[in-house]
Amino acid sequence: MFVMAAAIRLREDCDAVALRAIVRRAKDGPQARRLLALAAIYDGGARSEAAKIGGVGLQVVRDWVLRFNAHGPDGLIDRKAPGQPSLLKDEHRAALARMIEDGPMPCIHGVVRWRIVDLCQWVFEEFRIAVAEQTMSREMRKMGYRKLSARPRHHAQAEGAIEDFKKACQPAWMRSRTKRASPSTK
């Protein structure tokens, strides 16, 4: 024989009027919808009616009641999923930072500057942790490192051509006062 469990009671410190007042101030649409469903329960409505208002099933309404009872109205706001934990621990990051700061040794590492792919390989060789290039880039940005690239330059450009051009074309405000003729001395 099937016996239905008793419904979980809503917290006593709120009522339907208070929830509707919170809904009017709410900036989060899904939270407002959930609060309106719970307000229907406070008004004496059935949980199935609250499920229709919320556009969900009874189990989801039960989950909302549990979250509301535990955390209040803020418990009904969608939280960002925490995601997968980082592969690199603090000691790995510290070793990686030391390696970046010291720079590569061409005779040992086989490179003259670190690239993301080289650092991924070093982490694998050192700690046996396989890290994707995108993950390594994200970790380095979190550590405060940025990818620096040289300014593009034409291969046939003369060495001092840009500096000579800049020096020959100084604007009037950059010229010294002695070179400019003042209107009163003419």
N, C-alpha and C positions, 0 to 999 in steps of 0.2 A: 504494500500500500504506500502511496506517495504522500508525504507530509511536507507542506510548504513551510519554510523557515520564516520566522518573524522578521519584518522589515527593520533595517537599521534605522534608529531614530536620528533625526537631525539635531544639531547642537541647540541648546536652550537659549543661548545669548543672542540669537537673531530671530527675526520674524519676516513674513512676506513683505511688509512695508519697508523694512530696512534693506532687504535685498533689492527691491525695485528702486530704491533711492541710489543704491550702489550701481545698479544697471544704468541709470541715467547719467552717471558720471564716468562710467567705464569707457575706456578707449579701445579695449580689445573685444571684437565682435564675438568670437567663440566663448569668451568668459561671460559676456552678457547673456548669451543664449543659455548657457549652463545655469547661470543664476536665476533666470526666468523659470527654467524647469524646476529648480529647487523651490522657488517661491510658490509654484503651483502645489507642491507637496506641503509646504507650510500652510497654505490655504485649505488643506484637507483633501486635496485631489489625490487620485490614485497614482502609483508609480508609473503605470502604463500611460496615463495622461501626461505625466512629466516626460516620459520617453518620446511621446508624439511631439510635444513642444520642442524638445531638444533634437528631434530627428534621429534618435538612436534607439538601441535596445535596452531592455531592463538591466542587463549586466553593466552596461556603461553608466546608467543612472546610479546604480549601486556604487560604482567606482567614484563617481562625482561626489556622492554623499560621504564616502570615506575620506576623500581628499578635502572636502569642505569642512568636515568635522575636525580633521587633523590640522589644517593650515588656514582655515577661514576662506574668505573670497579670493585671496591671492593664490590659494591652492588650485583654483580652477583656471589659471592662466597657463597656456601652453608654454612649457619650458623648452629651451634648446636642448636637444639630445647631446649628451656628453661626448659621444663619439668614441672611437677606439683609443685606448691609452697609447702614449708615445712609446716607440721602440727604444729610444735612447733615454737612459737614466741620467741623473745629475753627474755621476762620475764619468759617464761617456761624454757628456757635453763638455765637462771641464777638460778632459783629455783632448777632445776635438778643438776646443778653443786654444789650448797650448800649441797644438800642431799647426793651427792656422796662423797664430801669432809668430811662431818660430819660422814658419815658411818651409817649403820643401827643400830637401838636399838632393840635388840632381844625381849624385852618385848612388844614393840609397833609394830615393823615391822614383827616379827616372823622369821627373818633370821639373820645370823651372818656375812654374806658378801653379797654384792649386786651382783645379776646376772641380765642379760639383761631382762629376763622375770619378775623379781621382779620390775625392774625400769619401765617396761611397765605398770605393775599393779599399781604402785604408781602414774604414770602420769595420768592413767585413774581415779583413786580414787580422785586425787587432782584437776585435770582440766577437767575431763570428755572428754578426747581426747584418742581415741583408736589408739594406735601406734603398728605396727607390730614389731617383734623382729629385723628383718633385718633393718627396718627404724631406730629403736632405736640405733642399733649398728653403723649405718652410721652417725647418729647425734652425738653420743659420740666420734667417730673418728674425726669428724669436730671440736668438742670441745677440742680435744687434749688428750682424754683418750684412752688407749689401753687395750685390754684384756690380763691380766697377768695370767699365769697358773704355778702351782708349777712344779718343775722338777720331772719327774717320779722316783719312788724309789721302789725297791722290798720290799714286805711286811715282809720278814724274814731277812732283812738286819740288821746287828748289828749297833748300834748307831754310834760308832766311827771308824768303819772298814775302811771307805774311807780315813779319815784323817790320821789314823795310816799307811795306805798303802802309802799315799803321803809323809809322813815324812820319811819312811824307804827307799824310792827310789828317793832321791833327785839327780838330775843330777850334774855332776862335777862342772859346772859353778855356781851352787847355794850353794855349800859347802863353808864354810869359809876357808880362806887362812891358818889359823893355823892348821886345820885338814888335809890339803893336804901337802904332803911332797914335798918340792921343790927339783929339780934335783941336785942343788948345795950342799945341806946339807947331802946327802947320802954318 
